[in-house]
């Protein structure tokens, strides 16, 4: 079975800064890494290959420097890397991004499973994976914490919920988004790192994936960031001290006054 894993290169920092003019992330001078959630997707894709055979193709959409993320993925066990990069993709929201990735996946073809991390650390929307499945018109199971059974036609997985988990059976091909509970990512081997260093990365433009220009970048994005700002800190406030019972009564009285 051939598996496709979608990854993203993100800033290696929690101190994300936004350009006030373009409303986009400032990446200059910030180290980039594979999105942490995607490392679990890579590991699960490689484990599926080890169970079922086939190959794993890592795909990313991004600037030319995102090639380093693909080489790292190959070092972790992926067989091939595809970089989808074009200035026409600039300004893509999650819908345009998922469209672009789905077009690349259609070009790759011959896959049984697509694996994504549950979300990206620099956006936290968790929308690209489901968007890809929508564009490709295939089933999706999100927040997968375990793949119980899988063969060429069907899979049975555990989908994490707030109360526990659901057991879901799905036909293949299918897209999974996975959570960190699914596995422990391996470290790259010396052999893997050597192979990654010499691997040939496929680089595709919008024309290469036969993408509709109207569906790319800002033109293909139904949502746009109009304004980003840091909320003003709240002022004032009142400290209430005393026993738990006295504090509860005083808060209740204050709330009564607000309601009235």
C-alpha positions as CSV (number, residue, x, y, z in Angstrom):
1,X,0.0,0.0,0.0
2,X,1.3,3.5,-0.9
3,X,0.9,6.1,1.8
4,X,1.1,9.9,1.5
5,X,2.0,12.0,4.5
6,X,1.4,15.8,4.3
7,X,3.8,17.9,6.4
8,X,4.4,21.6,7.0
9,X,7.5,23.6,7.9
10,X,6.8,26.0,10.8
11,X,8.8,28.5,13.0
12,X,10.6,26.8,15.8
13,X,9.3,29.2,18.4
14,X,6.3,29.9,20.6
15,X,7.0,33.7,20.2
16,X,5.3,34.1,16.9
17,X,5.5,37.6,15.4
18,X,3.2,39.0,12.8
19,X,4.1,41.6,10.1
20,X,1.6,44.4,10.7
21,X,1.6,45.3,7.0
22,X,1.1,41.9,5.4
23,X,-0.6,40.2,8.4
24,X,1.6,37.2,7.8
25,X,4.2,35.4,10.0
26,X,7.6,36.9,10.2
27,X,10.0,34.0,9.4
28,X,13.2,35.9,8.9
29,X,15.8,35.0,11.5
30,X,13.6,32.2,12.9
31,X,14.6,28.6,12.7
32,X,12.1,26.4,10.9
33,X,11.2,22.8,11.8
34,X,8.7,20.1,10.8
35,X,5.4,20.9,12.5
36,X,5.5,18.8,15.7
37,X,2.2,17.1,15.1
38,X,3.4,16.1,11.6
39,X,6.2,14.0,13.2
40,X,3.6,11.6,14.5
41,X,2.0,11.5,11.0
42,X,5.4,10.6,9.5
43,X,6.0,7.9,12.1
44,X,2.6,6.4,11.6
45,X,3.0,6.4,7.8
46,X,6.3,4.6,8.1
47,X,4.8,2.1,10.5
48,X,2.0,1.4,8.0
49,X,4.6,0.8,5.3
50,X,6.4,-1.6,7.5
51,X,3.2,-3.5,8.1
52,X,1.7,-3.4,4.6
53,X,4.6,-2.7,2.2
54,X,4.5,-0.1,-0.4
55,X,6.1,3.4,-0.1
56,X,5.7,6.6,1.8
57,X,5.7,9.9,-0.1
58,X,6.1,13.1,2.0
59,X,4.4,16.2,0.5
60,X,4.7,19.8,1.5
61,X,3.6,23.2,0.1
62,X,5.9,26.1,0.9
63,X,8.9,28.2,-0.1
64,X,12.0,26.6,-1.5
65,X,13.6,26.2,1.9
66,X,10.8,23.8,2.9
67,X,12.9,21.2,1.0
68,X,14.9,20.7,4.3
69,X,11.7,19.4,6.0
70,X,11.2,16.8,3.2
71,X,14.8,15.7,3.6
72,X,14.3,15.3,7.3
73,X,11.1,13.2,6.6
74,X,13.1,11.0,4.3
75,X,15.7,10.6,7.1
76,X,12.8,9.4,9.3
77,X,11.8,6.7,6.9
78,X,9.8,8.3,4.0
79,X,10.8,7.1,0.6
80,X,10.2,10.2,-1.5
81,X,9.6,13.9,-1.1
82,X,7.5,16.4,-3.2
83,X,7.8,20.1,-2.7
84,X,4.9,22.1,-4.1
85,X,6.2,25.7,-4.5
86,X,5.1,28.7,-6.5
87,X,4.6,32.4,-5.9
88,X,1.0,31.9,-7.0
89,X,0.4,30.1,-3.7
90,X,1.2,33.2,-1.7
91,X,-1.6,34.3,0.7
92,X,-3.4,30.9,0.6
93,X,-5.8,30.3,3.5
94,X,-6.5,26.7,4.6
95,X,-9.0,26.1,1.8
96,X,-6.6,27.2,-1.0
97,X,-3.8,25.3,0.8
98,X,-5.9,22.1,0.9
99,X,-6.8,22.5,-2.7
100,X,-3.2,22.9,-3.8
101,X,-2.1,19.8,-1.8
102,X,-5.0,17.8,-3.1
103,X,-4.0,18.6,-6.7
104,X,-0.4,17.4,-5.9
105,X,-1.8,14.2,-4.4
106,X,-3.9,13.6,-7.5
107,X,-0.8,14.0,-9.6
108,X,1.0,11.4,-7.4
109,X,-2.0,9.0,-7.6
110,X,-2.0,5.4,-6.4
111,X,-2.4,5.8,-2.7
112,X,-4.4,4.0,0.0
113,X,-4.0,6.3,2.9
114,X,-3.2,10.0,3.5
115,X,-1.8,10.9,6.9
116,X,-1.7,14.4,8.4
117,X,-0.9,15.8,11.8
118,X,-4.1,17.0,13.6
119,X,-3.1,20.7,13.1
120,X,-0.2,23.0,12.5
121,X,1.5,24.7,15.5
122,X,1.5,28.1,13.7
123,X,-2.2,28.2,12.8
124,X,-4.0,25.7,15.0
125,X,-7.0,25.5,12.7
126,X,-7.0,21.7,12.1
127,X,-8.7,22.5,8.7
128,X,-6.2,21.5,6.0
129,X,-6.5,17.7,6.5
130,X,-10.3,17.7,6.3
131,X,-10.0,20.1,3.4
132,X,-7.8,17.8,1.4
133,X,-10.3,14.9,1.9
134,X,-13.1,17.2,0.7
135,X,-11.3,18.2,-2.4
136,X,-10.4,14.6,-3.2
137,X,-13.9,13.3,-2.2
138,X,-12.6,10.6,0.1
139,X,-13.5,9.6,3.7
140,X,-11.7,11.2,6.6
141,X,-11.2,10.3,10.2
142,X,-9.8,13.0,12.4
143,X,-8.0,12.8,15.8
144,X,-6.9,9.2,15.2
145,X,-5.1,7.8,18.2
146,X,-4.7,4.2,17.1
147,X,-5.1,2.1,13.9
148,X,-6.4,-1.2,15.1
149,X,-6.7,-3.0,11.8
150,X,-6.0,-2.1,8.2
151,X,-5.8,-3.9,4.8
152,X,-6.1,-2.9,1.2
153,X,-9.8,-2.1,1.4
154,X,-10.7,-1.0,4.9
155,X,-9.4,0.3,8.2
156,X,-10.6,0.2,11.8
157,X,-9.3,3.1,13.9
158,X,-9.8,4.7,17.3
159,X,-10.9,8.4,17.1
160,X,-10.1,10.4,20.2
161,X,-13.0,12.3,21.8
162,X,-13.3,14.4,24.9
163,X,-15.0,11.5,26.8
164,X,-12.8,8.7,25.4
165,X,-12.7,7.4,21.9
166,X,-14.9,6.1,19.1
167,X,-14.2,3.0,17.0
168,X,-14.6,3.9,13.3
169,X,-14.5,1.6,10.3
170,X,-13.8,3.3,7.0
171,X,-13.2,2.2,3.4
172,X,-9.9,3.1,1.7
173,X,-8.6,5.3,0.3
174,X,-9.0,7.5,3.3
175,X,-7.4,10.4,5.1
176,X,-6.4,10.3,8.7
177,X,-5.4,13.2,11.0
178,X,-3.5,11.8,14.0
179,X,-2.8,12.9,17.5
180,X,0.4,12.6,19.5
181,X,-1.1,9.6,21.5
182,X,-0.8,7.4,18.4
183,X,2.9,6.7,18.7
184,X,6.4,7.8,19.7
185,X,8.3,9.2,16.7
186,X,11.7,7.5,16.0
187,X,15.0,9.3,15.7
188,X,16.6,9.4,12.3
189,X,19.1,6.7,11.6
190,X,22.6,7.2,10.1
191,X,21.5,5.3,7.0
192,X,18.4,7.4,6.8
193,X,20.3,10.7,7.1
194,X,22.7,9.6,4.4
195,X,19.9,8.7,2.1
196,X,18.1,12.0,2.8
197,X,21.2,13.9,1.9
198,X,21.4,12.5,-1.6
199,X,17.7,12.1,-2.2
200,X,16.1,13.8,-5.2
201,X,13.2,16.0,-4.2
202,X,10.5,16.5,-6.8
203,X,9.6,20.2,-7.1
204,X,6.3,21.1,-8.7
205,X,4.8,24.4,-9.6
206,X,1.1,25.3,-10.1
207,X,1.4,24.4,-13.8
208,X,3.0,21.0,-12.9
209,X,-0.1,20.0,-10.8
210,X,-2.5,21.4,-13.3
211,X,-4.1,23.7,-10.7
212,X,-6.9,26.1,-11.4
213,X,-5.3,29.6,-11.1
214,X,-8.6,31.0,-9.6
215,X,-8.3,28.5,-6.8
216,X,-4.8,29.5,-5.7
217,X,-3.4,32.0,-3.3
218,X,-5.4,35.0,-2.3
219,X,-7.8,34.6,-5.3
220,X,-8.7,31.1,-4.2
221,X,-9.0,32.0,-0.5
222,X,-12.5,32.6,0.8
223,X,-11.1,33.9,4.1
224,X,-8.5,36.7,4.6
225,X,-6.7,38.1,7.6
226,X,-7.9,41.7,7.7
227,X,-6.4,42.8,11.0
228,X,-4.2,41.3,13.7
229,X,-3.7,43.0,17.0
230,X,-2.7,42.3,20.6
231,X,-5.7,43.0,23.0
232,X,-5.2,45.8,25.4
233,X,-4.4,44.5,28.9
234,X,-7.4,44.7,31.3
235,X,-7.2,47.3,34.0
236,X,-8.7,47.4,37.5
237,X,-10.1,44.4,39.1
238,X,-10.8,43.6,42.7
239,X,-9.2,41.1,45.1
240,X,-11.7,39.3,47.4
241,X,-10.3,37.6,50.5
242,X,-11.7,35.6,53.3
243,X,-13.1,32.1,53.8
244,X,-14.4,30.2,50.8
245,X,-18.0,30.6,52.0
246,X,-17.6,34.4,52.5
247,X,-15.9,34.8,49.1
248,X,-18.6,32.8,47.4
249,X,-21.4,35.0,49.0
250,X,-19.6,38.2,48.0
251,X,-19.2,37.0,44.4
252,X,-22.8,36.0,44.2
253,X,-23.9,39.4,45.4
254,X,-21.7,41.1,42.8
255,X,-23.1,38.9,40.0
256,X,-26.6,39.7,41.1
257,X,-25.9,43.4,40.7
258,X,-24.5,42.8,37.2
259,X,-27.5,40.8,36.1
260,X,-30.0,43.3,37.5
